[in-house]
Amino acid sequence: MELSVILICHNSSNDIKPCLNSLMEACTSYDYEILAVDNGSTDNSASLLQPYGPHLRLIRNSSNLGVAKARNSALKEAKGDIIWILDIDTIVNKEALDKMYQCCLSNAEIGLCGCKLTDADGLVQDSCRKYPRLSYKCLNLLESRTSRLHYLKGLHTGLINHNAGQFYHQEMKGIFPFDVEYLIGACQMFRHSVLGKVGYLDESIFYGPEDADFCLRIHKAGLEVIYIPDKSIVHHYNRSTNKSLFSRLSFWHAKGLIHFWWKNRKYLKDLQG
């Protein structure tokens, strides 16, 4: 089999049809499968997924097991030579799929790749980043809060973040693929064989930097993580942890960050010189 697509659904009824319809159309020239994990949904997500067989296999969890465990349950059943981890709130296209697929096959040194993500209006998202640092997270938190205050719009911390080196804004304006520290888990494609080199997602992280940790291990294995700026898909990005600093999800995200920093402290320290 050529391609396995990994999706997670958690109360995702509004996103399922747009995502699956675009995915089915984009994958028509491939021998593919879709492994959709219903992660303890309490809405009708599971019933909306069922009509998309026989290409789609539904894996049902009785509760929300978190991102890493849910994706791992699908990764362990994936049969494709190429694996595409994809968020359910995306709308994809064949051009982006083809470019990523060929990127994975083009060079054995490429461990993972992903294309540009935009919102429905074409606004480019910061989907390629440097590894999470405490300073970056503080800036992100400040930006998410102050951007809501009208009188602070002129002092928007996006300018600070831009200069802090967290993102690859200049490189993202080009047309040539380039190596990055990590790509967010909304769109990651890699050869199945990479799992044999770096392992599965870290299940100690319920929600948060499991994507950064996976990319870090790919780099430690001597492989590249490639961002493709000239092809894009739509990602209806809705960062849940921005809604409330004291939400349950924010707690799990913070816990995941602490685990990531402690686990990779030597590598991150060496990287900073």
Summary of the structure (lengths in Angstrom):
residues: 273
radius of gyration: 18.1
end to end distance: 42.9
largest distance: 55.1
contacts: 867
relative contact order: 0.16
helix: 43%
strand: 23%
